């Protein structure tokens, strides 16, 4: 996992988060960098940070990915990674949680931001442990994972590329 730290304002406003994102290469509109046009789905939302919020936003992302890619393994990889990272933001971070996703015919990129600067870390769960496998699953599932943090919070971003010929089954 790549990690980077940058300095920034301690303020927790939408404008500050957008400015922080712009410093990391995200347009002020909240859309992920490397936007793929012309046929792309852009999604963004912000929520207080409850498990119900994660479930609802996961459903929206799954619908958009299925519309773009169909019901396939790549859609499952994208939704699994999102669910784990968004859940970590709710459980271990601080709300509100903001999300930006760009789904293109050949790839997808998601950015999940919360207001905690505490960096995620992979654990090695014992077989009997109930949790502790999420970040490791994400690392095995996505093509790229990055964490950027400053005093105003952190953003976890990941990319999933389409893998030709992989149908769900």
C-alpha positions in Angstrom: 0.0 0.0 0.0 1.3 3.4 -0.9 1.0 6.0 1.9 1.7 9.7 1.6 1.4 12.5 4.1 0.8 16.2 3.3 0.2 19.2 5.4 -3.0 21.1 5.4 -5.6 23.1 7.3 -7.1 21.6 10.4 -10.5 23.0 9.4 -13.2 20.4 8.6 -15.3 22.1 6.0 -16.3 21.0 2.5 -14.2 23.8 0.9 -11.1 22.7 2.8 -11.7 19.0 1.8 -12.1 20.1 -1.8 -9.0 22.2 -1.7 -7.1 19.3 -0.1 -8.3 17.0 -2.8 -7.2 19.5 -5.5 -3.7 19.5 -4.0 -3.7 15.7 -4.5 -4.9 16.0 -8.1 -8.7 15.8 -7.6 -10.8 18.5 -9.3 -12.7 20.8 -6.9 -15.9 19.2 -8.1 -15.0 16.1 -6.1 -14.6 13.9 -9.2 -11.6 11.5 -9.0 -8.5 12.3 -11.0 -7.8 10.7 -14.4 -11.5 11.0 -15.3 -12.2 8.8 -18.3 -14.6 10.3 -20.8 -16.8 10.2 -22.8 -18.7 7.2 -21.5 -18.3 7.3 -17.7 -20.4 7.4 -14.6 -19.4 9.8 -11.9 -20.9 9.5 -8.5 -20.3 11.5 -5.3 -22.0 11.6 -2.0 -21.4 12.5 1.6 -22.9 10.8 4.6 -22.8 11.1 8.4 -21.0 7.8 8.9 -23.4 5.0 9.9 -23.5 1.4 8.8 -26.8 2.1 7.0 -25.1 4.8 5.0 -22.4 2.3 3.8 -25.1 -0.2 2.8 -27.1 2.4 0.8 -24.0 3.9 -0.9 -22.7 0.4 -1.7 -26.1 -0.3 -3.5 -25.7 2.9 -5.6 -22.2 2.0 -6.6 -23.2 -1.6 -7.4 -26.0 -0.3 -9.6 -23.7 2.1 -11.5 -21.0 -0.6 -11.9 -23.5 -3.2 -13.2 -24.9 -0.7 -15.6 -21.4 0.0 -17.0 -19.8 -3.4 -16.8 -22.6 -5.9 -16.3 -22.9 -8.5 -13.5 -19.2 -9.7 -13.5 -16.2 -10.4 -11.2 -14.9 -6.9 -11.8 -18.1 -5.4 -10.5 -17.8 -7.6 -7.4 -14.2 -6.6 -6.9 -15.1 -2.9 -7.0 -18.1 -3.2 -4.7 -16.2 -5.4 -2.2 -13.3 -3.0 -2.0 -15.7 0.0 -1.6 -17.6 -1.8 1.1 -14.5 -2.6 3.1 -13.0 0.9 2.8 -16.2 2.8 3.5 -16.9 0.5 6.5 -13.4 1.2 7.8 -14.1 5.0 7.5 -17.3 4.6 9.5 -15.9 2.2 12.2 -12.3 3.6 12.6 -12.6 7.1 11.1 -14.7 10.2 11.9 -17.6 11.5 9.9 -18.8 12.9 7.7 -17.6 10.5 5.1 -17.3 11.7 1.5 -17.1 9.5 -1.6 -16.2 10.2 -5.2 -16.3 7.4 -7.8 -15.6 7.3 -11.5 -16.6 4.2 -13.4 -15.4 3.9 -17.0 -15.6 1.1 -19.5 -12.1 0.0 -18.7 -11.6 0.9 -15.1 -13.0 2.5 -11.9 -11.6 4.7 -9.3 -13.0 5.4 -5.8 -11.9 7.9 -3.2 -13.3 7.6 0.4 -12.5 10.5 2.8 -13.2 10.9 6.5 -12.1 13.4 9.0 -9.7 11.2 11.0 -6.0 11.4 10.2 -5.5 7.9 11.6 -4.1 5.7 8.8 -5.5 2.3 8.1 -3.2 -0.6 8.8 -3.5 -4.2 7.7 -3.9 -6.8 10.5 -3.2 -10.5 10.4 -6.4 -12.0 11.8 -6.3 -15.4 13.5 -8.7 -18.0 12.1 -11.2 -17.4 15.0 -11.2 -13.6 14.7 -14.4 -12.0 13.6 -12.8 -9.0 12.0 -9.4 -7.8 10.8 -9.4 -9.1 7.2 -10.9 -6.2 5.3 -7.8 -4.2 4.4 -5.9 -7.3 3.4 -8.8 -8.4 1.2 -8.8 -5.0 -0.4 -5.1 -5.1 -1.1 -5.6 -8.5 -2.8 -8.6 -7.3 -4.8 -7.7 -3.9 -6.2 -5.1 -2.9 -8.8 -3.9 0.2 -6.8 -4.5 1.4 -3.3 -3.3 4.7 -1.9 -3.8 6.6 1.4 -3.2 10.3 1.8 -3.6 12.1 5.2 -3.2 15.5 6.7 -4.6 17.2 9.8 -8.0 17.5 8.3 -8.4 13.8 7.6 -7.5 11.1 5.2 -8.5 9.9 1.8 -8.2 6.2 0.8 -8.4 5.7 -3.0 -8.3 2.6 -5.1 -8.5 1.6 -8.7 -10.0 -1.5 -10.2 -9.2 -2.3 -13.9 -11.4 -4.5 -16.1 -10.0 -7.9 -16.6 -10.9 -9.2 -20.1 -12.8 -12.4 -20.3 -13.6 -12.7 -16.6 -17.3 -13.4 -16.3 -19.1 -14.0 -13.0 -19.4 -17.7 -12.2 
